[in-house]
Amino acid sequence: MSYSIEEFLKSNYIDVVESKPATCVDGRCCDELDYGISPQTLGGTIHFYVLKALKDSLSFTESSSLVDPILVENGFGLGGHNHDGDTCDCGFAANNKIILQRVVSESKEIQSRLLGLGVEIPDKNLKEIIRDFEALLEIQDPHYPTGDELVANIGQTDAKIYKLNGSHQEIAAMVNLVESKTFDTNKADENNSQAFNLDLWYVLKVAKVLGLDETYAKEVSLMLYVATEMVLVEDKGNQALPVYVVS
């Protein structure tokens, strides 16, 4: 029996352990035993620094001091990934300013792409989101944190910073809506079917704990996800990845 690439990618979803450290949407593998059963978000915990900073007009340092304790208190693990040599290895962290700027400069294109996935962001909401992004970019000046500094903001002693292996070979970007499931990154890598995966259901669960509006968290997260793909894939001369929604 033959399967479409969409069906093949969807078959890689497994049960998640929500208390495990949040990992990145990155499609590369990791040798650590517990890797692959953690929820996947943009840069791991950094995703929530950005959401909190956007909504409350905070610097990333300020937002991290608010996010870390409340996540731990509610049973969510803190995590991310970092170095490959002397440079920050997390694309979302290392290119964070560029990604946020891309949300602003390509807002209508991103809005259009999301509409193609069945996600409609009303113009009124889009204007609010862009206003918040512009304000956040201004707040970070004169020094926008480096990727290393953003990863270092995951400051709890029990935070897990993973070291990923290999090179990027992602063939798709997945948006997962199925609660308590995540993408088996190591299995997919072994089968030459790497994919970016965003566990949107988990993002919304954490957003609720942070006191963020669900619609706002969803729309901002998806815009960040598309902008991240643009910067990490298309800006390097590659074709845009197909995006699949798992529901």
C-alpha positions in Angstrom: 0.0 0.0 0.0 1.4 3.4 -0.9 1.1 6.5 1.3 1.1 10.2 0.5 3.9 12.2 2.1 1.2 13.9 4.3 0.0 10.5 5.5 3.6 9.3 6.1 4.4 12.4 8.2 1.2 12.1 10.2 2.1 8.5 11.1 5.1 9.8 13.0 3.1 11.2 15.9 3.5 9.7 19.4 2.3 10.3 22.9 3.9 13.3 24.6 5.0 13.8 28.2 4.0 17.4 28.9 6.3 17.7 32.0 9.3 17.1 29.8 11.4 20.2 28.7 9.8 22.0 25.8 11.9 21.4 22.7 12.2 23.2 19.4 10.3 22.7 16.2 13.7 21.8 14.7 13.6 18.6 12.7 17.1 17.3 13.6 17.7 14.3 15.9 19.3 14.1 19.4 21.1 11.3 21.2 19.5 11.9 24.6 17.2 9.2 25.7 14.2 11.4 26.6 14.3 13.5 23.4 11.4 13.1 21.1 8.6 12.8 23.7 8.6 16.5 24.6 6.2 19.1 23.2 7.7 21.2 20.4 7.5 24.9 20.1 9.6 27.7 18.6 12.9 27.7 20.3 11.4 25.7 23.2 10.6 28.0 26.1 11.7 31.0 24.1 8.4 30.8 22.3 6.6 31.8 25.5 9.1 34.7 26.2 8.1 36.2 22.9 4.3 35.7 23.5 4.5 37.3 27.0 6.8 40.1 25.8 4.5 40.9 22.9 1.3 41.1 24.9 2.8 43.0 27.9 5.3 45.2 26.1 8.3 43.7 27.9 11.9 43.1 27.1 12.9 39.5 26.7 14.7 39.6 30.0 11.7 40.9 31.8 9.4 38.4 30.2 11.6 35.4 31.0 11.6 36.4 34.7 7.8 36.1 34.6 7.5 33.0 32.4 10.0 30.6 34.0 8.5 30.3 37.5 4.8 30.1 36.4 5.6 27.3 33.9 7.5 25.3 36.5 4.8 25.8 39.1 2.2 24.4 36.6 4.2 21.4 35.7 5.7 22.5 32.4 9.3 21.7 31.6 11.7 24.4 30.4 14.0 23.7 27.5 15.7 24.6 24.3 18.8 23.8 22.3 22.0 25.5 21.6 25.6 25.3 20.4 27.1 23.7 17.3 30.7 25.0 17.5 30.9 28.7 18.3 27.5 29.8 17.1 24.0 29.6 18.5 22.4 26.5 17.0 18.8 27.5 17.5 17.5 29.2 14.3 14.6 30.8 16.1 16.9 32.3 18.7 19.8 33.2 16.5 17.5 34.9 13.9 14.9 36.2 16.3 15.1 39.9 15.3 14.9 39.0 11.6 12.0 36.7 12.2 10.0 39.3 14.1 10.8 41.9 11.4 9.6 39.5 8.8 6.2 39.2 10.5 5.9 42.9 10.1 7.2 43.3 6.6 5.4 40.2 5.2 2.3 40.4 7.3 -0.1 40.3 4.4 1.7 37.4 2.7 1.7 35.4 6.0 -2.0 36.2 6.5 -2.7 34.9 3.0 -0.7 31.7 3.5 -2.5 31.0 6.7 -5.8 31.5 5.1 -4.8 28.8 2.7 -4.6 26.5 5.7 -8.0 27.5 6.9 -6.8 30.0 9.5 -8.4 33.4 8.9 -6.7 36.3 10.7 -9.1 39.3 10.5 -7.5 42.6 9.4 -8.3 44.1 12.8 -6.4 41.4 14.6 -3.5 41.7 12.1 -3.2 45.4 12.8 -3.0 44.7 16.6 -0.4 42.0 16.1 1.8 44.2 13.9 1.5 47.1 16.3 2.7 44.7 19.1 5.6 43.4 17.0 6.8 46.9 16.1 6.6 47.9 19.8 8.5 44.8 20.9 11.3 45.4 18.4 11.6 49.0 19.6 11.7 47.9 23.3 14.8 45.6 22.7 16.9 48.6 21.5 19.7 49.5 21.8 20.8 45.9 22.3 18.7 43.1 20.8 19.6 39.9 22.6 21.8 37.4 20.7 20.7 33.8 20.2 23.0 32.8 23.1 21.4 35.3 25.4 17.9 34.2 24.5 18.8 30.6 25.3 20.6 31.7 28.5 17.3 33.3 29.6 16.0 29.8 30.2 17.3 30.4 33.7 15.9 27.7 35.9 18.4 25.2 37.2 16.3 22.3 35.9 16.0 23.7 32.4 17.2 21.3 29.7 19.4 22.6 26.8 19.7 19.9 24.2 22.5 19.4 21.6 21.0 18.3 18.3 22.9 16.3 15.6 23.2 16.4 11.9 22.0 18.8 9.3 18.7 20.3 8.4 16.8 18.1 5.8 13.2 19.2 6.6 10.7 18.3 3.9 7.6 19.8 5.5 6.3 22.0 8.3 3.6 20.5 10.5 1.0 22.2 12.7 -0.2 19.7 15.3 -3.6 20.2 16.9 -3.9 16.8 18.4 -3.6 17.1 22.2 -1.1 14.9 24.0 0.7 14.0 20.8 4.0 15.2 19.3 6.1 14.5 16.3 8.7 11.7 16.7 11.7 13.7 15.5 14.3 10.9 15.9 12.1 8.3 14.1 11.4 10.8 11.2 15.1 11.6 10.9 16.0 7.9 10.7 13.4 7.6 7.9 14.7 10.6 6.0 11.5 12.5 6.6 12.6 15.4 8.8 9.9 18.0 9.4 9.4 21.1 11.4 6.6 20.5 13.9 4.7 23.0 16.0 2.5 21.5 18.8 0.0 24.3 18.7 -2.3 22.6 21.2 0.5 22.8 23.7 1.2 26.5 22.9 -2.5 27.3 23.7 -2.4 25.3 26.9 0.7 27.2 28.1 -0.8 30.5 26.9 -3.8 30.0 29.1 -1.5 29.6 32.2 0.3 32.8 31.1 -3.0 34.6 31.0 -2.9 35.2 27.3 -6.0 35.3 25.0 -6.2 32.0 23.0 -7.0 33.6 19.7 -4.1 36.1 20.1 -1.6 33.3 21.1 -2.8 31.1 18.1 -2.5 33.9 15.5 0.8 35.2 16.8 2.3 31.7 17.0 1.3 30.8 13.5 2.6 34.0 12.1 5.9 33.5 13.9 6.0 29.9 12.5 5.5 31.0 8.9 8.1 33.8 9.3 10.6 31.3 10.8 10.2 29.1 7.8 10.7 32.0 5.5 13.9 33.0 7.2 15.4 29.6 7.8 14.3 28.0 4.5 13.3 30.4 1.8 16.0 33.0 2.6 18.6 30.3 1.9 17.3 29.9 -1.7 15.1 26.9 -1.0 11.5 26.5 -2.0 8.8 27.1 0.6 8.0 23.9 2.5 4.5 22.4 2.3 2.6 22.9 5.5 0.3 20.3 6.9 -2.2 20.6 9.7 -2.6 17.5 11.8 -6.1 17.4 13.4 
